[in-house]
Amino acid sequence: MKFITTEQLYDKFKAKHVLQLSDLVKMIEEEFDVSVRIEEHADELDVKGLSEDADVIRQVRASREDRKAGRTYTGEQGLDYLRQQIREFERESNL
């Protein structure tokens, strides 16, 4: 059986800013020479709980409004937007 240490795992992904499940699956397939398939089971989701969660509802509504207003960003655009928001906040805080 082949093992990988947490240090080796970290080294493989340290250059990535965002790690997605697909990155981990690809690394497992390459490292262990296996084929991995991820199955999602919708019946395991707590749909009722999510539908009653005020914060989730707020986030979905805000996301819809953002899309309608054309405020959708790629990863880099999103980072630029957040940097700009931080600069504005810091500028206002210094007043």
N, CA, C and O atoms as a GROMACS GRO file, in nm:
protein
  380
    1MET      N    1   0.084  -0.117   0.000
    1MET     CA    2   0.000   0.000   0.000
    1MET      C    3   0.089   0.124   0.000
    1MET      O    4   0.190   0.128   0.070
    2LYS      N    5   0.051   0.224  -0.078
    2LYS     CA    6   0.129   0.346  -0.091
    2LYS      C    7   0.068   0.455  -0.004
    2LYS      O    8  -0.054   0.467   0.005
    3PHE      N    9   0.153   0.535   0.060
    3PHE     CA   10   0.108   0.643   0.147
    3PHE      C   11   0.167   0.775   0.102
    3PHE      O   12   0.270   0.778   0.035
    4ILE      N   13   0.103   0.883   0.138
    4ILE     CA   14   0.155   1.017   0.112
    4ILE      C   15   0.145   1.095   0.243
    4ILE      O   16   0.043   1.091   0.311
    5THR      N   17   0.251   1.165   0.275
    5THR     CA   18   0.251   1.241   0.400
    5THR      C   19   0.179   1.374   0.380
    5THR      O   20   0.158   1.418   0.267
    6THR      N   21   0.143   1.437   0.489
    6THR     CA   22   0.078   1.568   0.479
    6THR      C   23   0.174   1.671   0.420
    6THR      O   24   0.130   1.763   0.350
    7GLU      N   25   0.304   1.657   0.447
    7GLU     CA   26   0.403   1.748   0.388
    7GLU      C   27   0.407   1.733   0.237
    7GLU      O   28   0.414   1.832   0.164
    8GLN      N   29   0.404   1.609   0.190
    8GLN     CA   30   0.405   1.586   0.045
    8GLN      C   31   0.277   1.641  -0.018
    8GLN      O   32   0.281   1.699  -0.127
    9LEU      N   33   0.167   1.623   0.049
    9LEU     CA   34   0.040   1.676   0.000
    9LEU      C   35   0.045   1.828  -0.006
    9LEU      O   36   0.002   1.889  -0.104
   10TYR      N   37   0.097   1.889   0.099
   10TYR     CA   38   0.111   2.034   0.102
   10TYR      C   39   0.200   2.083  -0.012
   10TYR      O   40   0.167   2.181  -0.079
   11ASP      N   41   0.312   2.016  -0.034
   11ASP     CA   42   0.405   2.055  -0.140
   11ASP      C   43   0.338   2.052  -0.277
   11ASP      O   44   0.367   2.137  -0.362
   12LYS      N   45   0.250   1.957  -0.299
   12LYS     CA   46   0.183   1.946  -0.428
   12LYS      C   47   0.087   2.062  -0.453
   12LYS      O   48   0.065   2.100  -0.568
   13PHE      N   49   0.030   2.118  -0.346
   13PHE     CA   50  -0.074   2.220  -0.362
   13PHE      C   51  -0.035   2.359  -0.311
   13PHE      O   52  -0.118   2.449  -0.314
   14LYS      N   53   0.088   2.378  -0.265
   14LYS     CA   54   0.123   2.506  -0.203
   14LYS      C   55   0.117   2.624  -0.300
   14LYS      O   56   0.099   2.738  -0.256
   15ALA      N   57   0.131   2.601  -0.427
   15ALA     CA   58   0.125   2.711  -0.525
   15ALA      C   59  -0.018   2.750  -0.560
   15ALA      O   60  -0.040   2.854  -0.622
   16LYS      N   61  -0.113   2.669  -0.523
   16LYS     CA   62  -0.253   2.697  -0.557
   16LYS      C   63  -0.314   2.793  -0.456
   16LYS      O   64  -0.297   2.775  -0.335
   17HIS      N   65  -0.385   2.894  -0.506
   17HIS     CA   66  -0.455   2.988  -0.418
   17HIS      C   67  -0.588   2.929  -0.372
   17HIS      O   68  -0.631   2.951  -0.259
   18VAL      N   69  -0.652   2.854  -0.462
   18VAL     CA   70  -0.780   2.792  -0.431
   18VAL      C   71  -0.769   2.645  -0.465
   18VAL      O   72  -0.728   2.608  -0.575
   19LEU      N   73  -0.806   2.561  -0.372
   19LEU     CA   74  -0.800   2.417  -0.393
   19LEU      C   75  -0.942   2.365  -0.408
   19LEU      O   76  -1.029   2.387  -0.323
   20GLN      N   77  -0.964   2.296  -0.519
   20GLN     CA   78  -1.096   2.240  -0.543
   20GLN      C   79  -1.088   2.088  -0.528
   20GLN      O   80  -0.980   2.029  -0.533
   21LEU      N   81  -1.204   2.027  -0.509
   21LEU     CA   82  -1.210   1.883  -0.494
   21LEU      C   83  -1.147   1.814  -0.614
   21LEU      O   84  -1.080   1.711  -0.600
   22SER      N   85  -1.168   1.868  -0.733
   22SER     CA   86  -1.112   1.807  -0.854
   22SER      C   87  -0.959   1.804  -0.850
   22SER      O   88  -0.898   1.711  -0.903
   23ASP      N   89  -0.896   1.905  -0.787
   23ASP     CA   90  -0.750   1.905  -0.773
   23ASP      C   91  -0.704   1.788  -0.687
   23ASP      O   92  -0.607   1.720  -0.720
   24LEU      N   93  -0.774   1.765  -0.578
   24LEU     CA   94  -0.738   1.656  -0.488
   24LEU      C   95  -0.760   1.521  -0.556
   24LEU      O   96  -0.677   1.431  -0.544
   25VAL      N   97  -0.870   1.507  -0.628
   25VAL     CA   98  -0.899   1.382  -0.699
   25VAL      C   99  -0.791   1.354  -0.803
   25VAL      O  100  -0.743   1.242  -0.814
   26LYS      N  101  -0.753   1.458  -0.879
   26LYS     CA  102  -0.650   1.441  -0.982
   26LYS      C  103  -0.518   1.397  -0.919
   26LYS      O  104  -0.450   1.308  -0.972
   27MET      N  105  -0.481   1.458  -0.807
   27MET     CA  106  -0.357   1.422  -0.740
   27MET      C  107  -0.362   1.278  -0.692
   27MET      O  108  -0.263   1.205  -0.706
   28ILE      N  109  -0.473   1.235  -0.636
   28ILE     CA  110  -0.487   1.097  -0.589
   28ILE      C  111  -0.473   1.000  -0.706
   28ILE      O  112  -0.404   0.899  -0.696
   29GLU      N  113  -0.539   1.032  -0.818
   29GLU     CA  114  -0.531   0.945  -0.936
   29GLU      C  115  -0.388   0.933  -0.986
   29GLU      O  116  -0.342   0.823  -1.018
   30GLU      N  117  -0.317   1.046  -0.993
   30GLU     CA  118  -0.179   1.044  -1.044
   30GLU      C  119  -0.084   0.977  -0.945
   30GLU      O  120   0.002   0.898  -0.985
   31GLU      N  121  -0.098   1.009  -0.818
   31GLU     CA  122  -0.005   0.959  -0.716
   31GLU      C  123  -0.018   0.808  -0.697
   31GLU      O  124   0.083   0.738  -0.681
   32PHE      N  125  -0.141   0.758  -0.698
   32PHE     CA  126  -0.164   0.617  -0.668
   32PHE      C  127  -0.201   0.534  -0.790
   32PHE      O  128  -0.231   0.415  -0.778
   33ASP      N  129  -0.199   0.598  -0.909
   33ASP     CA  130  -0.231   0.530  -1.034
   33ASP      C  131  -0.364   0.455  -1.024
   33ASP      O  132  -0.373   0.335  -1.052
   34VAL      N  133  -0.466   0.530  -0.984
   34VAL     CA  134  -0.601   0.474  -0.971
   34VAL      C  135  -0.699   0.567  -1.040
   34VAL      O  136  -0.666   0.680  -1.075
   35SER      N  137  -0.819   0.518  -1.059
   35SER     CA  138  -0.926   0.600  -1.114
   35SER      C  139  -1.025   0.629  -1.001
   35SER      O  140  -1.069   0.538  -0.931
   36VAL      N  141  -1.058   0.755  -0.984
   36VAL     CA  142  -1.147   0.796  -0.874
   36VAL      C  143  -1.274   0.855  -0.933
   36VAL      O  144  -1.269   0.935  -1.028
   37ARG      N  145  -1.385   0.816  -0.877
   37ARG     CA  146  -1.514   0.872  -0.918
   37ARG      C  147  -1.585   0.922  -0.794
   37ARG      O  148  -1.594   0.852  -0.693
   38ILE      N  149  -1.634   1.045  -0.801
   38ILE     CA  150  -1.706   1.105  -0.688
   38ILE      C  151  -1.855   1.094  -0.716
   38ILE      O  152  -1.903   1.136  -0.822
   39GLU      N  153  -1.928   1.039  -0.623
   39GLU     CA  154  -2.073   1.030  -0.636
   39GLU      C  155  -2.137   1.124  -0.536
   39GLU      O  156  -2.101   1.128  -0.418
   40GLU      N  157  -2.232   1.199  -0.585
   40GLU     CA  158  -2.306   1.288  -0.496
   40GLU      C  159  -2.443   1.227  -0.471
   40GLU      O  160  -2.507   1.175  -0.562
   41HIS      N  161  -2.485   1.235  -0.349
   41HIS     CA  162  -2.615   1.181  -0.312
   41HIS      C  163  -2.703   1.295  -0.262
   41HIS      O  164  -2.688   1.343  -0.150
   42ALA      N  165  -2.795   1.336  -0.347
   42ALA     CA  166  -2.882   1.448  -0.312
   42ALA      C  167  -2.969   1.416  -0.191
   42ALA      O  168  -3.010   1.506  -0.118
   43ASP      N  169  -2.996   1.288  -0.170
   43ASP     CA  170  -3.082   1.252  -0.057
   43ASP      C  171  -3.013   1.276   0.077
   43ASP      O  172  -3.079   1.275   0.181
   44GLU      N  173  -2.882   1.299   0.076
   44GLU     CA  174  -2.810   1.326   0.200
   44GLU      C  175  -2.816   1.474   0.238
   44GLU      O  176  -2.784   1.510   0.351
   45LEU      N  177  -2.857   1.559   0.144
   45LEU     CA  178  -2.866   1.702   0.172
   45LEU      C  179  -2.986   1.731   0.261
   45LEU      O  180  -3.092   1.669   0.247
   46ASP      N  181  -2.969   1.824   0.350
   46ASP     CA  182  -3.080   1.868   0.435
   46ASP      C  183  -3.149   1.985   0.365
   46ASP      O  184  -3.132   2.101   0.404
   47VAL      N  185  -3.227   1.952   0.261
   47VAL     CA  186  -3.290   2.054   0.180
   47VAL      C  187  -3.385   2.139   0.263
   47VAL      O  188  -3.389   2.261   0.248
   48LYS      N  189  -3.460   2.076   0.350
   48LYS     CA  190  -3.554   2.150   0.434
   48LYS      C  191  -3.478   2.247   0.524
   48LYS      O  192  -3.518   2.363   0.538
   49GLY      N  193  -3.370   2.201   0.583
   49GLY     CA  194  -3.291   2.288   0.670
   49GLY      C  195  -3.232   2.405   0.593
   49GLY      O  196  -3.231   2.518   0.642
   50LEU      N  197  -3.182   2.378   0.472
   50LEU     CA  198  -3.126   2.485   0.390
   50LEU      C  199  -3.233   2.585   0.349
   50LEU      O  200  -3.208   2.706   0.346
   51SER      N  201  -3.352   2.535   0.318
   51SER     CA  202  -3.459   2.625   0.274
   51SER      C  203  -3.510   2.714   0.386
   51SER      O  204  -3.576   2.815   0.359
   52GLU      N  205  -3.481   2.678   0.510
   52GLU     CA  206  -3.525   2.759   0.624
   52GLU      C  207  -3.413   2.843   0.684
   52GLU      O  208  -3.436   2.920   0.777
   53ASP      N  209  -3.292   2.829   0.632
   53ASP     CA  210  -3.176   2.901   0.684
   53ASP      C  211  -3.176   3.044   0.628
   53ASP      O  212  -3.155   3.064   0.509
   54ALA      N  213  -3.198   3.141   0.715
   54ALA     CA  214  -3.208   3.281   0.673
   54ALA      C  215  -3.080   3.330   0.605
   54ALA      O  216  -3.087   3.407   0.509
   55ASP      N  217  -2.965   3.286   0.653
   55ASP     CA  218  -2.839   3.330   0.594
   55ASP      C  219  -2.821   3.275   0.453
   55ASP      O  220  -2.774   3.346   0.364
   56VAL      N  221  -2.857   3.150   0.432
   56VAL     CA  222  -2.848   3.090   0.298
   56VAL      C  223  -2.943   3.162   0.203
   56VAL      O  224  -2.906   3.193   0.090
   57ILE      N  225  -3.064   3.189   0.249
   57ILE     CA  226  -3.162   3.259   0.166
   57ILE      C  227  -3.109   3.398   0.129
   57ILE      O  228  -3.122   3.440   0.014
   58ARG      N  229  -3.050   3.469   0.226
   58ARG     CA  230  -2.994   3.602   0.200
   58ARG      C  231  -2.883   3.594   0.095
   58ARG      O  232  -2.877   3.676   0.005
   59GLN      N  233  -2.796   3.493   0.108
   59GLN     CA  234  -2.685   3.479   0.014
   59GLN      C  235  -2.735   3.448  -0.127
   59GLN      O  236  -2.682   3.501  -0.225
   60VAL      N  237  -2.836   3.363  -0.138
   60VAL     CA  238  -2.892   3.329  -0.270
   60VAL      C  239  -2.954   3.453  -0.333
   60VAL      O  240  -2.934   3.479  -0.452
   61ARG      N  241  -3.030   3.528  -0.254
   61ARG     CA  242  -3.092   3.651  -0.307
   61ARG      C  243  -2.987   3.752  -0.351
   61ARG      O  244  -2.999   3.812  -0.457
   62ALA      N  245  -2.883   3.769  -0.271
   62ALA     CA  246  -2.776   3.863  -0.306
   62ALA      C  247  -2.705   3.817  -0.434
   62ALA      O  248  -2.670   3.899  -0.518
   63SER      N  249  -2.685   3.686  -0.448
   63SER     CA  250  -2.620   3.632  -0.567
   63SER      C  251  -2.706   3.657  -0.691
   63SER      O  252  -2.653   3.692  -0.797
   64ARG      N  253  -2.836   3.638  -0.678
   64ARG     CA  254  -2.926   3.664  -0.791
   64ARG      C  255  -2.920   3.810  -0.832
   64ARG      O  256  -2.913   3.842  -0.951
   65GLU      N  257  -2.924   3.900  -0.734
   65GLU     CA  258  -2.917   4.043  -0.762
   65GLU      C  259  -2.785   4.079  -0.829
   65GLU      O  260  -2.781   4.160  -0.922
   66ASP      N  261  -2.676   4.020  -0.781
   66ASP     CA  262  -2.545   4.045  -0.842
   66ASP      C  263  -2.544   4.002  -0.988
   66ASP      O  264  -2.493   4.075  -1.073
   67ARG      N  265  -2.598   3.885  -1.017
   67ARG     CA  266  -2.602   3.837  -1.155
   67ARG      C  267  -2.686   3.929  -1.242
   67ARG      O  268  -2.647   3.962  -1.354
   68LYS      N  269  -2.803   3.970  -1.191
   68LYS     CA  270  -2.890   4.060  -1.267
   68LYS      C  271  -2.820   4.192  -1.297
   68LYS      O  272  -2.838   4.249  -1.404
   69ALA      N  273  -2.741   4.241  -1.202
   69ALA     CA  274  -2.672   4.370  -1.217
   69ALA      C  275  -2.538   4.356  -1.290
   69ALA      O  276  -2.466   4.454  -1.307
   70GLY      N  277  -2.505   4.234  -1.334
   70GLY     CA  278  -2.380   4.212  -1.406
   70GLY      C  279  -2.258   4.208  -1.318
   70GLY      O  280  -2.145   4.225  -1.366
   71ARG      N  281  -2.278   4.186  -1.189
   71ARG     CA  282  -2.165   4.181  -1.096
   71ARG      C  283  -2.122   4.036  -1.075
   71ARG      O  284  -2.137   3.980  -0.966
   72THR      N  285  -2.069   3.977  -1.180
   72THR     CA  286  -2.012   3.843  -1.170
   72THR      C  287  -1.865   3.853  -1.206
   72THR      O  288  -1.828   3.928  -1.296
   73TYR      N  289  -1.781   3.779  -1.137
   73TYR     CA  290  -1.638   3.794  -1.150
   73TYR      C  291  -1.569   3.659  -1.169
   73TYR      O  292  -1.614   3.557  -1.118
   74THR      N  293  -1.459   3.662  -1.245
   74THR     CA  294  -1.371   3.547  -1.248
   74THR      C  295  -1.294   3.547  -1.117
   74THR      O  296  -1.307   3.641  -1.038
   75GLY      N  297  -1.216   3.445  -1.092
   75GLY     CA  298  -1.139   3.439  -0.967
   75GLY      C  299  -1.051   3.561  -0.948
   75GLY      O  300  -1.050   3.620  -0.840
   76GLU      N  301  -0.977   3.600  -1.052
   76GLU     CA  302  -0.887   3.715  -1.041
   76GLU      C  303  -0.965   3.845  -1.028
   76GLU      O  304  -0.927   3.933  -0.951
   77GLN      N  305  -1.075   3.858  -1.103
   77GLN     CA  306  -1.158   3.978  -1.092
   77GLN      C  307  -1.217   3.991  -0.952
   77GLN      O  308  -1.226   4.101  -0.898
   78GLY      N  309  -1.256   3.879  -0.895
   78GLY     CA  310  -1.310   3.880  -0.759
   78GLY      C  311  -1.207   3.926  -0.658
   78GLY      O  312  -1.238   4.003  -0.567
   79LEU      N  313  -1.083   3.878  -0.674
   79LEU     CA  314  -0.975   3.922  -0.585
   79LEU      C  315  -0.949   4.071  -0.600
   79LEU      O  316  -0.928   4.141  -0.501
   80ASP      N  317  -0.949   4.120  -0.725
   80ASP     CA  318  -0.929   4.264  -0.747
   80ASP      C  319  -1.040   4.345  -0.682
   80ASP      O  320  -1.014   4.448  -0.620
   81TYR      N  321  -1.164   4.297  -0.695
   81TYR     CA  322  -1.277   4.366  -0.633
   81TYR      C  323  -1.261   4.371  -0.481
   81TYR      O  324  -1.281   4.476  -0.420
   82LEU      N  325  -1.225   4.259  -0.421
   82LEU     CA  326  -1.206   4.256  -0.275
   82LEU      C  327  -1.092   4.347  -0.232
   82LEU      O  328  -1.102   4.415  -0.130
   83ARG      N  329  -0.984   4.348  -0.308
   83ARG     CA  330  -0.872   4.438  -0.275
   83ARG      C  331  -0.917   4.584  -0.278
   83ARG      O  332  -0.882   4.663  -0.191
   84GLN      N  333  -0.996   4.618  -0.380
   84GLN     CA  334  -1.048   4.754  -0.392
   84GLN      C  335  -1.137   4.788  -0.273
   84GLN      O  336  -1.128   4.897  -0.217
   85GLN      N  337  -1.224   4.695  -0.234
   85GLN     CA  338  -1.312   4.718  -0.120
   85GLN      C  339  -1.232   4.738   0.008
   85GLN      O  340  -1.266   4.822   0.091
   86ILE      N  341  -1.126   4.661   0.024
   86ILE     CA  342  -1.041   4.674   0.143
   86ILE      C  343  -0.973   4.810   0.145
   86ILE      O  344  -0.967   4.876   0.249
   87ARG      N  345  -0.920   4.853   0.029
   87ARG     CA  346  -0.855   4.985   0.022
   87ARG      C  347  -0.954   5.095   0.057
   87ARG      O  348  -0.920   5.187   0.132
   88GLU      N  349  -1.076   5.087   0.005
   88GLU     CA  350  -1.177   5.188   0.036
   88GLU      C  351  -1.212   5.187   0.184
   88GLU      O  352  -1.226   5.293   0.245
   89PHE      N  353  -1.226   5.070   0.240
   89PHE     CA  354  -1.257   5.059   0.383
   89PHE      C  355  -1.144   5.120   0.467
   89PHE      O  356  -1.170   5.195   0.562
   90GLU      N  357  -1.020   5.087   0.432
   90GLU     CA  358  -0.906   5.140   0.507
   90GLU      C  359  -0.896   5.291   0.493
   90GLU      O  360  -0.863   5.360   0.588
   91ARG      N  361  -0.925   5.342   0.373
   91ARG     CA  362  -0.922   5.486   0.350
   91ARG      C  363  -1.027   5.556   0.436
   91ARG      O  364  -0.999   5.659   0.497
   92GLU      N  365  -1.148   5.500   0.440
   92GLU     CA  366  -1.255   5.558   0.521
   92GLU      C  367  -1.224   5.548   0.670
   92GLU      O  368  -1.262   5.636   0.747
   93SER      N  369  -1.157   5.442   0.710
   93SER     CA  370  -1.122   5.424   0.851
   93SER      C  371  -1.018   5.525   0.896
   93SER      O  372  -1.013   5.561   1.014
   94ASN      N  373  -0.935   5.571   0.803
   94ASN     CA  374  -0.830   5.666   0.837
   94ASN      C  375  -0.880   5.810   0.844
   94ASN      O  376  -0.807   5.898   0.889
   95LEU      N  377  -1.003   5.835   0.802
   95LEU     CA  378  -1.057   5.972   0.805
   95LEU      C  379  -1.088   6.017   0.941
   95LEU      O  380  -1.134   6.130   0.960
   0.00000   0.00000   0.00000
